[in-house]
Amino acid sequence: MTSLLSIRNVAKIFGKTHVLRDISLEVAAGEFLTILGESGSGKTTLLRVIAGFEPATSGELWMGGGRLDALPPYKRPVNTVFQHYALFPHLTIGNNVAYGLQIAGVSKEETATRVNEALAMVKMGAHAAKKPSQVSGGQQQRVALARALVNRPKLLLLDEPLSALDANLRRQMQIELKALQREVGIAFVFVTHDQEEAMVMSDRIALLKGGRLEQIATPREIYSRPATSYVAQFIGHTNLLRGQVERGVARCGSLTWSVQAPDGRASFSVRPENVRVASGAAAGSVQFEGLVRHQAFHGATEMVRVECADGLIVLLRWTGTGGAKIGDAVRLEFSPRDAIAVDDAEAG
């Protein structure tokens, strides 16, 4: 895909605090990219740097063959939808959407046309004469999107715009927002701390930790092939097995299996769904025993904690009851190919 935005070695320092550290990534035209991270990871600061609300301490932003960071915010082909929609309560929905065009001196005829188009995109055309207080939270979110889209930006930035919605409406709006992005065809850069939201909506996820880019990949890749122990633990659940590799054998507590890796300390991520109840002596599988210590019901599946004799705790996800209850002894297994080697800065 064609690159729309190029972020090159961007850093941001507030006083003595390094909020962003050497961030480099490309945003493709028409892409839905999510910047994911916990509080304080730098995700909103990166969004503000792209928008021009914060200058980068160092690094460059490029768009369309020119320096984006050389332009003031109002000249950048970028619009932002904030967490709090900041709609004018005394204006109608139509006038809220028209406000930016009126300030820019766009003619009344063109303003009316573009407002109608933007409201139609978000399926709010029938509500143009209403005040924001007369529509739901989800509809207000669509109005905020229309207000941003009416300016025809090349890139739309969204700073946790769904966080104020209740859980059911939030899930519905995730689907609608992704469908809208595909329909309008412009690139979205979406900021969230919610991993599930990122997995559902994104073409790619850029995961930040402490101002650094830990990994950027598709949702499927970042889940199945995490680059670091932090990624493995932040995205979903995992069993992080720490141990040693000696002469092609990984040893993590009482567990051993063959690997193609250099000797030394090593860490491996094994997802709970890749751990299963052992069915006989499967060739090449890693088999071990333990006691069921906890079961958490998740509808179609249960998350189960099993304690091995050496104290190792292993999570597995099984369907229904799995035929065991708390206190039962179980024999489990996983395939060595499902033990993904990860960089582990926290390993002692």
URKAMO-V223929 format. One record per backbone hydrogen bond with DSSP energy under -0.5 kcal/mol. NH is the residue of the N-H (numbers start at 1). CO is the residue of the C=O. If there is no record, write none. Layout:
nh:NH co:CO
nh:NH co:CO
//
This chain:
nh:4 co:27
nh:5 co:27
nh:6 co:62
nh:7 co:5
nh:7 co:25
nh:8 co:6
nh:8 co:60
nh:9 co:7
nh:10 co:23
nh:11 co:58
nh:12 co:20
nh:14 co:17
nh:15 co:13
nh:16 co:14
nh:17 co:14
nh:18 co:16
nh:19 co:12
nh:19 co:17
nh:20 co:12
nh:21 co:211
nh:22 co:20
nh:23 co:10
nh:24 co:22
nh:25 co:7
nh:27 co:5
nh:28 co:26
nh:29 co:2
nh:31 co:28
nh:33 co:31
nh:33 co:188
nh:34 co:204
nh:35 co:190
nh:36 co:34
nh:36 co:206
nh:37 co:192
nh:41 co:38
nh:46 co:42
nh:47 co:43
nh:48 co:44
nh:49 co:45
nh:50 co:46
nh:51 co:47
nh:52 co:48
nh:53 co:48
nh:54 co:48
nh:57 co:11
nh:58 co:11
nh:60 co:8
nh:62 co:6
nh:63 co:66
nh:64 co:4
nh:66 co:63
nh:68 co:61
nh:68 co:66
nh:69 co:61
nh:70 co:67
nh:71 co:68
nh:75 co:72
nh:76 co:72
nh:76 co:73
nh:78 co:76
nh:79 co:155
nh:81 co:157
nh:82 co:80
nh:85 co:83
nh:89 co:87
nh:91 co:88
nh:93 co:130
nh:94 co:128
nh:96 co:92
nh:97 co:93
nh:98 co:94
nh:99 co:95
nh:102 co:98
nh:103 co:99
nh:104 co:100
nh:105 co:102
nh:106 co:101
nh:111 co:107
nh:112 co:108
nh:113 co:109
nh:114 co:110
nh:115 co:111
nh:116 co:112
nh:117 co:113
nh:118 co:114
nh:119 co:115
nh:120 co:116
nh:121 co:117
nh:122 co:118
nh:123 co:120
nh:124 co:119
nh:125 co:119
nh:127 co:124
nh:128 co:125
nh:130 co:127
nh:132 co:91
nh:134 co:131
nh:135 co:132
nh:140 co:136
nh:141 co:137
nh:142 co:138
nh:143 co:139
nh:144 co:140
nh:145 co:141
nh:146 co:142
nh:147 co:143
nh:148 co:144
nh:149 co:145
nh:150 co:146
nh:151 co:148
nh:152 co:149
nh:154 co:77
nh:155 co:77
nh:156 co:187
nh:157 co:79
nh:158 co:189
nh:159 co:81
nh:160 co:158
nh:160 co:191
nh:163 co:160
nh:165 co:162
nh:170 co:166
nh:171 co:167
nh:172 co:168
nh:173 co:169
nh:174 co:170
nh:175 co:171
nh:176 co:172
nh:177 co:173
nh:178 co:174
nh:179 co:175
nh:180 co:176
nh:181 co:177
nh:182 co:178
nh:183 co:179
nh:184 co:180
nh:185 co:181
nh:187 co:154
nh:188 co:31
nh:189 co:156
nh:190 co:33
nh:190 co:188
nh:191 co:158
nh:192 co:35
nh:195 co:193
nh:198 co:194
nh:199 co:195
nh:200 co:196
nh:201 co:197
nh:202 co:198
nh:203 co:32
nh:204 co:32
nh:205 co:217
nh:206 co:34
nh:207 co:205
nh:207 co:215
nh:208 co:36
nh:208 co:206
nh:209 co:212
nh:211 co:41
nh:212 co:209
nh:214 co:207
nh:214 co:212
nh:215 co:207
nh:217 co:205
nh:222 co:218
nh:223 co:219
nh:224 co:220
nh:225 co:221
nh:229 co:343
nh:232 co:228
nh:233 co:229
nh:234 co:230
nh:235 co:231
nh:236 co:234
nh:239 co:270
nh:240 co:238
nh:241 co:239
nh:241 co:268
nh:242 co:240
nh:243 co:266
nh:244 co:251
nh:245 co:264
nh:246 co:249
nh:249 co:246
nh:250 co:257
nh:251 co:244
nh:252 co:255
nh:253 co:251
nh:255 co:252
nh:257 co:250
nh:259 co:248
nh:261 co:259
nh:264 co:245
nh:266 co:243
nh:267 co:342
nh:268 co:241
nh:269 co:340
nh:270 co:239
nh:270 co:268
nh:274 co:271
nh:275 co:272
nh:276 co:333
nh:278 co:331
nh:280 co:278
nh:282 co:280
nh:285 co:282
nh:286 co:334
nh:287 co:285
nh:288 co:332
nh:290 co:330
nh:291 co:307
nh:292 co:328
nh:293 co:305
nh:294 co:305
nh:296 co:303
nh:298 co:301
nh:300 co:298
nh:301 co:298
nh:302 co:318
nh:303 co:296
nh:304 co:302
nh:304 co:316
nh:305 co:294
nh:306 co:304
nh:306 co:314
nh:307 co:291
nh:308 co:306
nh:308 co:312
nh:309 co:289
nh:311 co:308
nh:314 co:306
nh:314 co:312
nh:316 co:304
nh:317 co:272
nh:318 co:302
nh:318 co:316
nh:320 co:300
nh:322 co:319
nh:324 co:321
nh:327 co:292
nh:328 co:325
nh:330 co:290
nh:332 co:288
nh:332 co:330
nh:333 co:276
nh:334 co:286
nh:336 co:284
nh:338 co:335
nh:339 co:336
nh:340 co:269
nh:340 co:338
nh:341 co:339
nh:342 co:267
nh:343 co:227
nh:347 co:344
//
